[in-house]
Every structure is written in structure tokens, then in C-alpha cells.
Amino acid sequence: MTEDLIAAATAVRLNAYTPYSRFKVGAALRSTSGHVHVGCNVENVAYPEGTCAEAGAIAAMVAGGDDRIAEIVVIADSPTPVPPCGGCRQKIAEFASPDVLVTLCTTDGERLQLTVADLLPGAFGADHMDRA
Ligand code: THU
């Protein structure tokens, strides 16, 4: 099942808009409804305004009417499987259970499979605001 997500992330990565970093990233996720949603990084001349591939895939999922991630894949042309940035770990955790699989890939075929809890142990969640 992960293979279809790797193929989708590989394909969408080519559409990344990266004139500043030249570092293209693709992400694909399957929502719990079974739909596949994809995203790529989209940079901006005002650098902090750029968005990551994972954020794009999550935005596509929400726009498509889904709100839970069943599995997610990220791919880049990096020496080792590309790790999501800190902000993306929190964004993924918003929509995925701790045991959801995250597959990190290189375009050379290297893969590293982790869980959301591995990526963001002790995640801040809505339950921490229960007394508010
Ligand atoms: N980037 C992602 O899209 N996802 C990641 O997991 C790591 C970094 C992007 C952001 C920026 O466009 C470029 O990679 C270099 O940081």
C-alpha cells in the first residue's frame, strides 16, 4: 500500500516551486477515507512565506473534505531519507494518531519508516488545554 503513496509523492515532487533552495520535496498521504492527497513545497521570495510539501498535502486533504491521515510519505533528493521539519511534525500530529506510519524516502530508493510518535514524542495536543 505504501508503494502507491511513494509513486504519488515522487510524481508531485517534480512540480515543487523551489527557485531559492532548489530542494524539491513531495508528500503524499492516504486519509482514513482511502483518498490520496499530494503536496509539494512552494517557496516565496519572502522566504518564511514558503510552504512545505507536507503542509501542502494536508491542505489538499482538508480541502478535499478529509481530516484524518492513515499513512504519509515524504520524498526528496537528499543523502538520507528526508525528515519533516519541526513545524510539519506538529501539523502531521494534528491529523494523525501516534501510531500512523510515516515513510521518509530519498529519490535513490532509500527508505526509513517511523511513526508519528517517533517523529514527535510528547506531542502537545488538544487534551493539554482541558483546564482552559
Ligand atoms: N521542506 C519541505 O517541503 N519538507 C520538509 O520536510 C523539509 C523541508 C522544504 C522547505 C523548503 O522549500 C525547502 O525544503 C528547503 O528547506
Backbone and ligand atoms as CSV (ligand in chain L), in Angstrom:
chain,resi,resn,atom,element,x,y,z
A,1,MET,N,N,0.831,-1.223,0.000
A,1,MET,CA,C,0.000,0.000,0.000
A,1,MET,C,C,0.858,1.263,0.000
A,2,THR,N,N,2.006,1.186,0.683
A,2,THR,CA,C,2.868,2.367,0.729
A,2,THR,C,C,3.389,2.726,-0.663
A,3,GLU,N,N,3.504,1.711,-1.515
A,3,GLU,CA,C,4.096,1.949,-2.837
A,3,GLU,C,C,3.324,2.985,-3.651
A,4,ASP,N,N,1.998,2.960,-3.565
A,4,ASP,CA,C,1.217,3.939,-4.337
A,4,ASP,C,C,1.473,5.359,-3.826
A,5,LEU,N,N,1.688,5.490,-2.520
A,5,LEU,CA,C,1.979,6.818,-1.965
A,5,LEU,C,C,3.374,7.283,-2.386
A,6,ILE,N,N,4.329,6.356,-2.435
A,6,ILE,CA,C,5.678,6.722,-2.875
A,6,ILE,C,C,5.631,7.199,-4.330
A,7,ALA,N,N,4.864,6.498,-5.153
A,7,ALA,CA,C,4.731,6.902,-6.558
A,7,ALA,C,C,4.081,8.280,-6.667
A,8,ALA,N,N,3.057,8.527,-5.874
A,8,ALA,CA,C,2.361,9.826,-5.924
A,8,ALA,C,C,3.262,10.950,-5.424
A,9,ALA,N,N,4.015,10.689,-4.369
A,9,ALA,CA,C,4.920,11.715,-3.821
A,9,ALA,C,C,6.065,11.991,-4.794
A,10,THR,N,N,6.548,10.936,-5.440
A,10,THR,CA,C,7.626,11.080,-6.433
A,10,THR,C,C,7.164,11.959,-7.594
A,11,ALA,N,N,5.934,11.738,-8.036
A,11,ALA,CA,C,5.406,12.497,-9.174
A,11,ALA,C,C,5.162,13.954,-8.809
A,12,VAL,N,N,4.539,14.207,-7.672
A,12,VAL,CA,C,4.198,15.600,-7.330
A,12,VAL,C,C,5.448,16.394,-6.977
A,13,ARG,N,N,6.480,15.726,-6.483
A,13,ARG,CA,C,7.744,16.410,-6.162
A,13,ARG,C,C,8.273,17.207,-7.361
A,14,LEU,N,N,8.067,16.691,-8.554
A,14,LEU,CA,C,8.575,17.367,-9.758
A,14,LEU,C,C,7.908,18.723,-9.968
A,15,ASN,N,N,6.750,18.920,-9.372
A,15,ASN,CA,C,6.041,20.199,-9.503
A,15,ASN,C,C,6.445,21.225,-8.443
A,16,ALA,N,N,7.316,20.843,-7.528
A,16,ALA,CA,C,7.695,21.770,-6.450
A,16,ALA,C,C,8.240,23.075,-7.045
A,17,TYR,N,N,7.912,24.180,-6.394
A,17,TYR,CA,C,8.386,25.508,-6.828
A,17,TYR,C,C,9.515,25.927,-5.883
A,18,THR,N,N,10.745,25.739,-6.333
A,18,THR,CA,C,11.881,25.907,-5.424
A,18,THR,C,C,13.019,26.730,-6.044
A,19,PRO,N,N,12.718,27.957,-6.511
A,19,PRO,CA,C,13.788,28.748,-7.135
A,19,PRO,C,C,14.872,29.159,-6.144
A,20,TYR,N,N,14.594,29.134,-4.870
A,20,TYR,CA,C,15.551,29.636,-3.871
A,20,TYR,C,C,16.403,28.524,-3.278
A,21,SER,N,N,15.791,27.429,-2.872
A,21,SER,CA,C,16.592,26.330,-2.290
A,21,SER,C,C,17.010,25.300,-3.336
A,22,ARG,N,N,16.267,25.219,-4.417
A,22,ARG,CA,C,16.470,24.147,-5.415
A,22,ARG,C,C,16.274,22.764,-4.814
A,23,PHE,N,N,15.605,22.698,-3.684
A,23,PHE,CA,C,15.397,21.420,-2.985
A,23,PHE,C,C,13.914,21.056,-3.081
A,24,LYS,N,N,13.619,20.134,-3.987
A,24,LYS,CA,C,12.227,19.768,-4.224
A,24,LYS,C,C,11.799,18.643,-3.282
A,25,VAL,N,N,10.632,18.800,-2.693
A,25,VAL,CA,C,10.084,17.798,-1.776
A,25,VAL,C,C,8.675,17.442,-2.233
A,26,GLY,N,N,8.358,16.159,-2.162
A,26,GLY,CA,C,6.999,15.700,-2.466
A,26,GLY,C,C,6.430,14.965,-1.270
A,27,ALA,N,N,5.143,15.099,-1.062
A,27,ALA,CA,C,4.474,14.372,0.031
A,27,ALA,C,C,3.159,13.810,-0.502
A,28,ALA,N,N,2.820,12.626,-0.016
A,28,ALA,CA,C,1.525,12.037,-0.358
A,28,ALA,C,C,0.989,11.352,0.885
A,29,LEU,N,N,-0.284,11.499,1.106
A,29,LEU,CA,C,-0.902,10.857,2.270
A,29,LEU,C,C,-2.182,10.172,1.843
A,30,ARG,N,N,-2.494,9.112,2.579
A,30,ARG,CA,C,-3.789,8.478,2.428
A,30,ARG,C,C,-4.616,8.873,3.641
A,31,SER,N,N,-5.801,9.395,3.397
A,31,SER,CA,C,-6.674,9.724,4.515
A,31,SER,C,C,-7.438,8.458,4.913
A,32,THR,N,N,-8.077,8.506,6.046
A,32,THR,CA,C,-8.783,7.311,6.533
A,32,THR,C,C,-9.953,6.946,5.622
A,33,SER,N,N,-10.382,7.873,4.775
A,33,SER,CA,C,-11.447,7.549,3.815
A,33,SER,C,C,-10.899,6.782,2.616
A,34,GLY,N,N,-9.561,6.700,2.522
A,34,GLY,CA,C,-8.932,5.969,1.416
A,34,GLY,C,C,-8.450,6.840,0.276
A,35,HIS,N,N,-8.758,8.123,0.332
A,35,HIS,CA,C,-8.318,9.022,-0.735
A,35,HIS,C,C,-6.844,9.389,-0.569
A,36,VAL,N,N,-6.168,9.600,-1.707
A,36,VAL,CA,C,-4.771,10.041,-1.687
A,36,VAL,C,C,-4.719,11.536,-1.981
A,37,HIS,N,N,-3.962,12.253,-1.158
A,37,HIS,CA,C,-3.792,13.700,-1.335
A,37,HIS,C,C,-2.297,13.990,-1.419
A,38,VAL,N,N,-1.924,14.921,-2.294
A,38,VAL,CA,C,-0.500,15.183,-2.511
A,38,VAL,C,C,-0.168,16.654,-2.290
A,39,GLY,N,N,1.119,16.905,-2.054
A,39,GLY,CA,C,1.583,18.281,-1.901
A,39,GLY,C,C,3.065,18.379,-2.215
A,40,CYS,N,N,3.500,19.592,-2.589
A,40,CYS,CA,C,4.928,19.836,-2.843
A,40,CYS,C,C,5.272,21.166,-2.181
A,41,ASN,N,N,6.573,21.408,-1.992
A,41,ASN,CA,C,6.933,22.688,-1.387
A,41,ASN,C,C,6.801,23.817,-2.408
A,42,VAL,N,N,6.338,24.946,-1.908
A,42,VAL,CA,C,6.093,26.134,-2.740
A,42,VAL,C,C,6.787,27.306,-2.055
A,43,GLU,N,N,7.920,27.729,-2.609
A,43,GLU,CA,C,8.702,28.777,-1.956
A,43,GLU,C,C,8.236,30.169,-2.358
A,44,ASN,N,N,8.774,31.168,-1.661
A,44,ASN,CA,C,8.394,32.554,-1.923
A,44,ASN,C,C,9.634,33.421,-1.754
A,45,VAL,N,N,9.701,34.518,-2.505
A,45,VAL,CA,C,10.857,35.401,-2.393
A,45,VAL,C,C,10.986,35.953,-0.973
A,46,ALA,N,N,9.885,36.102,-0.285
A,46,ALA,CA,C,9.922,36.394,1.156
A,46,ALA,C,C,9.990,35.022,1.840
A,47,TYR,N,N,11.193,34.554,2.067
A,47,TYR,CA,C,11.445,33.150,2.371
A,47,TYR,C,C,10.511,32.493,3.398
A,48,PRO,N,N,10.200,33.163,4.525
A,48,PRO,CA,C,9.354,32.468,5.518
A,48,PRO,C,C,7.940,32.167,5.022
A,49,GLU,N,N,7.554,32.799,3.912
A,49,GLU,CA,C,6.204,32.565,3.384
A,49,GLU,C,C,6.101,31.265,2.585
A,50,GLY,N,N,7.217,30.606,2.365
A,50,GLY,CA,C,7.178,29.334,1.647
A,50,GLY,C,C,6.468,28.271,2.468
A,51,THR,N,N,5.972,27.273,1.765
A,51,THR,CA,C,5.270,26.194,2.467
A,51,THR,C,C,5.893,24.850,2.114
A,52,CYS,N,N,5.862,23.949,3.079
A,52,CYS,CA,C,6.463,22.624,2.915
A,52,CYS,C,C,5.505,21.688,2.170
A,53,ALA,N,N,6.081,20.618,1.637
A,53,ALA,CA,C,5.300,19.620,0.912
A,53,ALA,C,C,4.229,18.988,1.814
A,54,GLU,N,N,4.598,18.703,3.045
A,54,GLU,CA,C,3.645,18.060,3.960
A,54,GLU,C,C,2.453,18.983,4.226
A,55,ALA,N,N,2.756,20.269,4.384
A,55,ALA,CA,C,1.682,21.239,4.625
A,55,ALA,C,C,0.748,21.292,3.418
A,56,GLY,N,N,1.330,21.185,2.216
A,56,GLY,CA,C,0.506,21.200,1.001
A,56,GLY,C,C,-0.407,19.986,0.933
A,57,ALA,N,N,0.127,18.829,1.283
A,57,ALA,CA,C,-0.691,17.611,1.242
A,57,ALA,C,C,-1.808,17.672,2.281
A,58,ILE,N,N,-1.488,18.224,3.438
A,58,ILE,CA,C,-2.516,18.349,4.486
A,58,ILE,C,C,-3.594,19.341,4.050
A,59,ALA,N,N,-3.183,20.451,3.454
A,59,ALA,CA,C,-4.169,21.432,2.974
A,59,ALA,C,C,-5.071,20.810,1.908
A,60,ALA,N,N,-4.472,20.007,1.016
A,60,ALA,CA,C,-5.273,19.346,-0.031
A,60,ALA,C,C,-6.266,18.362,0.600
A,61,MET,N,N,-5.816,17.656,1.638
A,61,MET,CA,C,-6.696,16.707,2.326
A,61,MET,C,C,-7.902,17.427,2.937
A,62,VAL,N,N,-7.622,18.514,3.623
A,62,VAL,CA,C,-8.717,19.241,4.290
A,62,VAL,C,C,-9.646,19.859,3.251
A,63,ALA,N,N,-9.062,20.413,2.192
A,63,ALA,CA,C,-9.885,20.993,1.116
A,63,ALA,C,C,-10.740,19.927,0.445
A,64,GLY,N,N,-10.227,18.700,0.435
A,64,GLY,CA,C,-10.967,17.596,-0.183
A,64,GLY,C,C,-12.015,16.982,0.722
A,65,GLY,N,N,-12.122,17.508,1.938
A,65,GLY,CA,C,-13.182,17.041,2.836
A,65,GLY,C,C,-12.766,15.940,3.791
A,66,ASP,N,N,-11.484,15.608,3.821
A,66,ASP,CA,C,-10.990,14.583,4.749
A,66,ASP,C,C,-10.240,15.263,5.893
A,67,ASP,N,N,-10.151,14.563,7.029
A,67,ASP,CA,C,-9.429,15.198,8.136
A,67,ASP,C,C,-8.618,14.242,9.006
A,68,ARG,N,N,-8.426,12.995,8.547
A,68,ARG,CA,C,-7.547,12.088,9.308
A,68,ARG,C,C,-6.572,11.401,8.366
A,69,ILE,N,N,-5.310,11.385,8.770
A,69,ILE,CA,C,-4.245,10.743,7.976
A,69,ILE,C,C,-4.107,9.286,8.419
A,70,ALA,N,N,-4.122,8.366,7.430
A,70,ALA,CA,C,-3.901,6.946,7.730
A,70,ALA,C,C,-2.444,6.557,7.501
A,71,GLU,N,N,-1.771,7.259,6.589
A,71,GLU,CA,C,-0.377,6.970,6.244
A,71,GLU,C,C,0.156,8.143,5.448
A,72,ILE,N,N,1.461,8.430,5.595
A,72,ILE,CA,C,2.038,9.568,4.857
A,72,ILE,C,C,3.466,9.239,4.408
A,73,VAL,N,N,3.826,9.750,3.237
A,73,VAL,CA,C,5.142,9.546,2.639
A,73,VAL,C,C,5.727,10.904,2.264
A,74,VAL,N,N,7.027,11.066,2.482
A,74,VAL,CA,C,7.736,12.280,2.077
A,74,VAL,C,C,8.975,11.856,1.292
A,75,ILE,N,N,9.278,12.562,0.209
A,75,ILE,CA,C,10.446,12.193,-0.602
A,75,ILE,C,C,11.200,13.431,-1.055
A,76,ALA,N,N,12.532,13.306,-1.069
A,76,ALA,CA,C,13.387,14.382,-1.581
A,76,ALA,C,C,14.686,13.771,-2.083
A,77,ASP,N,N,15.437,14.565,-2.842
A,77,ASP,CA,C,16.743,14.136,-3.321
A,77,ASP,C,C,17.762,14.503,-2.253
A,78,SER,N,N,17.707,13.783,-1.143
A,78,SER,CA,C,18.584,14.065,-0.006
A,78,SER,C,C,19.501,12.854,0.226
A,79,PRO,N,N,20.629,13.059,0.903
A,79,PRO,CA,C,21.572,11.960,1.119
A,79,PRO,C,C,21.003,10.859,2.003
A,80,THR,N,N,20.118,11.244,2.892
A,80,THR,CA,C,19.432,10.275,3.756
A,80,THR,C,C,17.941,10.598,3.695
A,81,PRO,N,N,17.060,9.660,4.056
A,81,PRO,CA,C,15.613,9.913,3.971
A,81,PRO,C,C,15.223,11.220,4.654
A,82,VAL,N,N,14.504,12.047,3.900
A,82,VAL,CA,C,14.271,13.429,4.342
A,82,VAL,C,C,13.343,13.499,5.567
A,83,PRO,N,N,13.804,14.111,6.649
A,83,PRO,CA,C,12.946,14.230,7.831
A,83,PRO,C,C,12.064,15.473,7.768
A,84,PRO,N,N,10.801,15.361,8.112
A,84,PRO,CA,C,9.934,16.549,8.158
A,84,PRO,C,C,10.473,17.578,9.153
A,85,CYS,N,N,10.309,18.853,8.848
A,85,CYS,CA,C,10.737,19.906,9.777
A,85,CYS,C,C,9.856,19.877,11.025
A,86,GLY,N,N,10.278,20.612,12.035
A,86,GLY,CA,C,9.539,20.608,13.302
A,86,GLY,C,C,8.088,21.025,13.148
A,87,GLY,N,N,7.876,22.089,12.370
A,87,GLY,CA,C,6.504,22.566,12.181
A,87,GLY,C,C,5.636,21.531,11.504
A,88,CYS,N,N,6.200,20.820,10.533
A,88,CYS,CA,C,5.415,19.795,9.824
A,88,CYS,C,C,5.125,18.610,10.730
A,89,ARG,N,N,6.027,18.310,11.658
A,89,ARG,CA,C,5.735,17.221,12.606
A,89,ARG,C,C,4.493,17.563,13.422
A,90,GLN,N,N,4.403,18.809,13.852
A,90,GLN,CA,C,3.226,19.228,14.619
A,90,GLN,C,C,1.982,19.231,13.724
A,91,LYS,N,N,2.129,19.634,12.480
A,91,LYS,CA,C,0.977,19.644,11.563
A,91,LYS,C,C,0.488,18.226,11.304
A,92,ILE,N,N,1.430,17.289,11.108
A,92,ILE,CA,C,1.030,15.888,10.886
A,92,ILE,C,C,0.321,15.358,12.131
A,93,ALA,N,N,0.876,15.657,13.307
A,93,ALA,CA,C,0.302,15.144,14.566
A,93,ALA,C,C,-1.130,15.653,14.797
A,94,GLU,N,N,-1.442,16.800,14.211
A,94,GLU,CA,C,-2.805,17.348,14.350
A,94,GLU,C,C,-3.846,16.417,13.733
A,95,PHE,N,N,-3.425,15.700,12.670
A,95,PHE,CA,C,-4.384,14.924,11.882
A,95,PHE,C,C,-4.096,13.426,11.874
A,96,ALA,N,N,-3.136,12.961,12.682
A,96,ALA,CA,C,-2.757,11.544,12.648
A,96,ALA,C,C,-2.596,11.001,14.058
A,97,SER,N,N,-2.961,9.745,14.239
A,97,SER,CA,C,-2.735,9.075,15.520
A,97,SER,C,C,-1.238,8.825,15.688
A,98,PRO,N,N,-0.800,8.659,16.952
A,98,PRO,CA,C,0.638,8.462,17.197
A,98,PRO,C,C,1.221,7.254,16.475
A,99,ASP,N,N,0.396,6.226,16.206
A,99,ASP,CA,C,0.915,5.002,15.583
A,99,ASP,C,C,0.890,5.032,14.049
A,100,VAL,N,N,0.478,6.140,13.459
A,100,VAL,CA,C,0.438,6.239,11.983
A,100,VAL,C,C,1.854,6.173,11.403
A,101,LEU,N,N,2.002,5.412,10.323
A,101,LEU,CA,C,3.313,5.245,9.682
A,101,LEU,C,C,3.672,6.449,8.814
A,102,VAL,N,N,4.925,6.883,8.958
A,102,VAL,CA,C,5.487,7.965,8.151
A,102,VAL,C,C,6.694,7.365,7.431
A,103,THR,N,N,6.651,7.347,6.097
A,103,THR,CA,C,7.761,6.780,5.331
A,103,THR,C,C,8.554,7.909,4.714
A,104,LEU,N,N,9.827,7.990,5.100
A,104,LEU,CA,C,10.729,9.026,4.605
A,104,LEU,C,C,11.598,8.402,3.525
A,105,CYS,N,N,11.720,9.074,2.382
A,105,CYS,CA,C,12.383,8.472,1.220
A,105,CYS,C,C,13.416,9.406,0.610
A,106,THR,N,N,14.388,8.786,-0.047
A,106,THR,CA,C,15.275,9.524,-0.955
A,106,THR,C,C,14.885,9.128,-2.377
A,107,THR,N,N,15.256,9.970,-3.314
A,107,THR,CA,C,14.959,9.632,-4.711
A,107,THR,C,C,15.840,8.467,-5.186
A,108,ASP,N,N,16.877,8.128,-4.406
A,108,ASP,CA,C,17.734,6.966,-4.723
A,108,ASP,C,C,17.105,5.646,-4.302
A,109,GLY,N,N,15.998,5.715,-3.578
A,109,GLY,CA,C,15.339,4.475,-3.172
A,109,GLY,C,C,15.543,4.090,-1.722
A,110,GLU,N,N,16.257,4.949,-0.973
A,110,GLU,CA,C,16.414,4.646,0.455
A,110,GLU,C,C,15.130,5.016,1.193
A,111,ARG,N,N,14.757,4.218,2.173
A,111,ARG,CA,C,13.513,4.466,2.912
A,111,ARG,C,C,13.728,4.284,4.400
A,112,LEU,N,N,12.996,5.074,5.150
A,112,LEU,CA,C,13.016,4.946,6.608
A,112,LEU,C,C,11.579,5.062,7.083
A,113,GLN,N,N,11.103,4.023,7.759
A,113,GLN,CA,C,9.714,4.035,8.212
A,113,GLN,C,C,9.669,4.265,9.725
A,114,LEU,N,N,8.938,5.303,10.099
A,114,LEU,CA,C,8.794,5.691,11.500
A,114,LEU,C,C,7.309,5.865,11.794
A,115,THR,N,N,6.998,6.164,13.048
A,115,THR,CA,C,5.618,6.532,13.375
A,115,THR,C,C,5.573,8.025,13.717
A,116,VAL,N,N,4.357,8.533,13.783
A,116,VAL,CA,C,4.172,9.936,14.179
A,116,VAL,C,C,4.748,10.152,15.580
A,117,ALA,N,N,4.576,9.176,16.468
A,117,ALA,CA,C,5.114,9.306,17.837
A,117,ALA,C,C,6.644,9.323,17.835
A,118,ASP,N,N,7.260,8.570,16.910
A,118,ASP,CA,C,8.726,8.617,16.797
A,118,ASP,C,C,9.179,10.019,16.404
A,119,LEU,N,N,8.434,10.645,15.498
A,119,LEU,CA,C,8.826,11.955,14.985
A,119,LEU,C,C,8.573,13.070,15.999
A,120,LEU,N,N,7.535,12.913,16.793
A,120,LEU,CA,C,7.177,13.986,17.733
A,120,LEU,C,C,6.744,13.381,19.071
A,121,PRO,N,N,7.698,12.864,19.834
A,121,PRO,CA,C,7.345,12.285,21.134
A,121,PRO,C,C,6.836,13.380,22.073
A,122,GLY,N,N,5.847,13.049,22.881
A,122,GLY,CA,C,5.324,14.013,23.852
A,122,GLY,C,C,4.621,15.179,23.194
A,123,ALA,N,N,3.978,14.913,22.060
A,123,ALA,CA,C,3.347,16.000,21.299
A,123,ALA,C,C,2.325,16.784,22.122
A,124,PHE,N,N,2.328,18.086,21.936
A,124,PHE,CA,C,1.287,18.941,22.510
A,124,PHE,C,C,-0.007,18.661,21.755
A,125,GLY,N,N,-1.074,18.402,22.494
A,125,GLY,CA,C,-2.355,18.108,21.854
A,125,GLY,C,C,-3.497,18.859,22.525
A,126,ALA,N,N,-4.678,18.745,21.967
A,126,ALA,CA,C,-5.849,19.479,22.470
A,126,ALA,C,C,-6.140,19.118,23.926
A,127,ASP,N,N,-5.828,17.866,24.329
A,127,ASP,CA,C,-6.113,17.442,25.707
A,127,ASP,C,C,-5.299,18.235,26.731
A,128,HIS,N,N,-4.190,18.806,26.305
A,128,HIS,CA,C,-3.393,19.610,27.245
A,128,HIS,C,C,-4.078,20.920,27.600
A,129,MET,N,N,-5.153,21.250,26.889
A,129,MET,CA,C,-5.867,22.504,27.166
A,129,MET,C,C,-7.167,22.234,27.905
A,130,ASP,N,N,-7.317,21.017,28.442
A,130,ASP,CA,C,-8.578,20.627,29.071
A,130,ASP,C,C,-9.007,21.546,30.213
A,131,ARG,N,N,-8.053,22.174,30.888
A,131,ARG,CA,C,-8.423,23.041,32.028
A,131,ARG,C,C,-8.672,24.485,31.604
A,132,ALA,N,N,-8.489,24.753,30.340
A,132,ALA,CA,C,-8.624,26.151,29.883
A,132,ALA,C,C,-10.104,26.538,29.802
L,1,THU,N1,N,10.914,21.216,3.017
L,1,THU,C1,C,9.753,20.514,2.870
L,1,THU,O1,O,8.931,20.791,1.992
L,1,THU,N2,N,9.528,19.484,3.713
L,1,THU,C2,C,10.418,19.023,4.627
L,1,THU,O2,O,10.126,18.055,5.311
L,1,THU,C3,C,11.719,19.677,4.777
L,1,THU,C4,C,11.895,20.954,4.042
L,1,THU,C5,C,11.185,22.307,2.063
L,1,THU,C6,C,11.024,23.703,2.592
L,1,THU,C7,C,11.904,24.480,1.620
L,1,THU,O3,O,11.139,24.782,0.455
L,1,THU,C8,C,12.990,23.505,1.250
L,1,THU,O4,O,12.505,22.218,1.588
L,1,THU,C9,C,14.311,23.753,1.934
L,1,THU,O5,O,14.129,23.879,3.312
